[in-house]
Amino acid sequence: MAHHVSAPDPAPPPGPDTDDTRSHPRTLEPVLLVILVVLAAVGAVIGIDLVSKLGISANTSVVGALVAMLIGRIPLGFLRRMRSVHRQNLAQSAISAATFASANALLTSVAVPYVFGRKDLVWPMLAGAFIGLVVDAWVLYRAFGSRLLPADAAWPPGTAAAETIKAGDRGGRRALILAGGTAVGLAGTLFSLPLSAAGVAFLGNVWALMMFGIGLLLRQYSPDLFHTDLGAGYVPHGVMVGAGIVALGQAVHLLVGRRERKRQAVVEDTRVAAVPADPSTVYTVDERALRLSLIRGYALFTAGAAILAVLGGLAGDMSPLGIVGWVLFAAFAALVHELIVGLAAMQSGWFPSFAVTLIFLILGLAIGIPSVPLALLVGYVSATGPAFADMGYDLKAGWLLRRDHRPWDPFEREGRRQQFLAALIGFAVALVVVAVAWRSYFGQGLIPPVAKVYADTIKSGLSDPDAVRTMLLWAVPGAAIQLLGGTRRQMGVMLATGLLILTPQACWLVLGALVVRVGYRKLRGPAADEELNLVGAGLIAGSSLGDSAQILKT
């Protein structure tokens, strides 16, 4: 049954956001637009520099939020509007979108044909990757707040960004707790300790993160425990295949279900003025809207793949029927890739984009896709997923900042729209930065490591005949665990994500933080959640600042 709602609460008292009590700030406000473009350029440069020199990507959303806060404190009248938490949210949305777009989507994608020896395909790949990037973000924008991708799920980096903005706005004890966590997280980067993993454990789903920690534990200690490296034999990929297939089936079950749920979409009169007593109890996207968004997303991915096929000259490598099959398979791979990556990111803040792309690469080899079309397919698929996850983080931050506004629903929907526009600005700036910089970076041999792995795998083919057999064998337990955990916990996907990541000591940080979280909650009761959220947000924020600062070393 649809959720019935009460009359709107009184408007909040005047404060730093007095100018925003009636309508959400606009991305295209002149001063804000200039700030967004500058921040996006900084984020894009940080992104391509770190991914090409160190092979890592940094979540710069906290950096953007902090810069926006500082700008709002400059004693100039036209900058005072940046004290609005909603404008700060738009700033962090733009810089994080530009960072992930430049590093994980665009530069990594165009590096695949370059390393493969086809420099002439860099520009077609850049065009195709940008289309995939924009479609990727659009699908998340349309699907966020549904049963599949609920706003009240963890999305840990988004929670960290929101808590940072709120603490800067309100100050007091919250700011002190957050600042302490940030200092600890920043110090951890100096000693190569991934304290963001502990921060995630304070914020995410306990069951999902327990499986994530177990996966990290098995990956790190499998050589000692089982005398084999679980990460080297396609075992994690097999677990991800099985979990991914079940996750896809669970998503389809949600899409075709006709039964009304308890927490259904907001009723139509909510669009006008009414407000739910608690916005977190409402889905703003019903199953029909979610189904249409995914269908349209697949159609757009298909169109993007067709454009890439034409620009890449695949007519010389494949028959007309083969090209049609390639286009449909590329669109399917892009959609499935973003969903699996998004579900993992939603629960843990980590997204296994490399592993899932590698799975489709291996499947492409198994079904006999020629090398050049396969290189373009891998570049196209790898461009999706990271922006999907990042958009989820940003919308989660905005949702947390907007949830107390009255009337809630129209303000929330307008806020999401403005965040999407801010992300598009970030994407456009990232496209320009990558288009200008790729020759210089590649000419110096500065190429994202994952692109080298993709290209080398395509060149060598399936040199290990047991690879597909191993993946199919380990798909069985992956599927069983995912089925056991259900849609909300994503236990199979999270176990596979942990198995795919080799980060020393991260397992102990995740599992130890979960023990602290459970014990502290028993000691303090519900009050413990807010404190742990602030500590976790601080650890993530500090680690993100430390990762971003590594550009100074490079």
Summary of the structure (lengths in Angstrom):
residues: 554
radius of gyration: 22.5
end to end distance: 55.9
largest distance: 67.7
contacts: 2186
relative contact order: 0.21
helix: 76%
strand: 1%
